[in-house]
């Protein structure tokens, strides 16, 4: 009995003198007796819990989606709708900038000029890396008709002092033709493509952390200012080194604009509208992708095109006056003085009466005005139990989705180049854009019906199936097609490969886009910039595989595809560990993000008890150990669930 009473005393929640939680043998009996004598009943202890610590904030103010946003009218307020519209407009300019490399750095067909200065020689004709139709491009650009080049050694054809170029991207001159980036200098084109992507990756990582520390609005405005400086200076580059360096900084600033607008868009919307508002911005960016060929055809010169792409960002300088800071971020970081001013600004713009505050948001805000701000860095996520796993899983999904997308695109374009009919630059461009548009259109009903986790799982399964069938089944078909009586030809294999590539591009684009949105929802407001930066940087690493493979002349392409196919299988398992964020309030701080629970994909049957308890069910059992330890007269056979 002495041992049992010592255990009860140790479980009563009192601080014991020794580090290992035990008492000396001589004092065990007296300590147990004293504890039982002075300890009140369990119910009395629960009823007299101390008030929240002085450092804690009012739960009403931290419940932004449940109290503050309804007080402001949700998305029904006219001012909120105006702000959402202001986050949509720059998406068109972002679409122009993101797809400008396809035109500025397109590798044209080229050949050596003859001594007479005419471009009609046939001895030194050399094709570029992109084998497009010469006849259709020549008709569009007004260049002279060219004969078919004879076979020969490309190394011997590169000895030339003056080149003639046939650019397929609607321009008369681009970066490749201006500085003769062909033959021995062709690697500089891939370095120039690296520069924008690497700038985006570093920009996502750095501006995301800055946005959590100083706010979304300063990051947006300073990124706009510097992209105007660096972007317009790119058009004045005197060599390819200057061009590549300035493109790096342009990508860095573009990342700040993309990330801050994405976070502002998410934080403005109530739970039921977040996905559709984000998808509208994606459609507007795709409109920029579709309009880019026409813009290039109108500009004709790469320097004019670069200036036309950057100049619309001048309109965003007005955001310094008309666009406020994220109110959700101000409340989450406990900057209540600035939050109060912004709430009054919202109510004034929406012509609302402050006295209609039923839940008492303003009165609670008045009590917390003297509180010091609490800002958090993304590094704090390392000490969490669940949140860091969710972010890592979505980063791997984003990397896999955008990385394997290039594998499918290369496979589809490779089979087109085998055909006798030469393909066209615009055919490839609009095929890629059309598949991306179809993917985003399919995401809307799928995510609306299955949720974020279910939709991501479905698209990842489609990606894995398309990849495995392309790698395994097509090799089997290729072996049987070599048999004389098989009745199969290489064209059948190519058609299957093209079909699988289209399905893979369709689903992998959805995987990448949905992973970014999912991460923005489950990451708490205090570190949402850093979380978005990580997942967007992972997407940038996936897209970086395309110029890397081109730089190595597609060596190791099959292994590259096999590695990403294996990653899809791992991602399918990891997606099941993610929580569901559909119609859920955004987490405001790290504890909120930790409390996101995994729910089953399918609803429970009637009368079936779930295996995973919700947060409310877990909280009901928080005082069981205390009550069982200090309760005098409780039977030893009483179990935890009270049966």
Helices and strands as residue ranges (DSSP letters): H 2-10, G 25-27, H 28-38, H 42-47, H 59-62, I 64-68, H 69-71, G 74-76, H 78-98, H 101-104, E 109-112, E 125-126, H 134-141, H 154-157, E 163-166, H 175-178, G 183-185, H 187-214, H 216-234, H 240-268, H 274-299, H 302-311, G 312-318, H 319-322, H 327-332, H 336-349, G 354-356, H 361-367, G 378-383, H 387-418, H 425-468, I 469-473, H 474-481, H 490-522, G 525-527, H 528-551, H 557-575, H 590-594, H 615-619, H 624-630
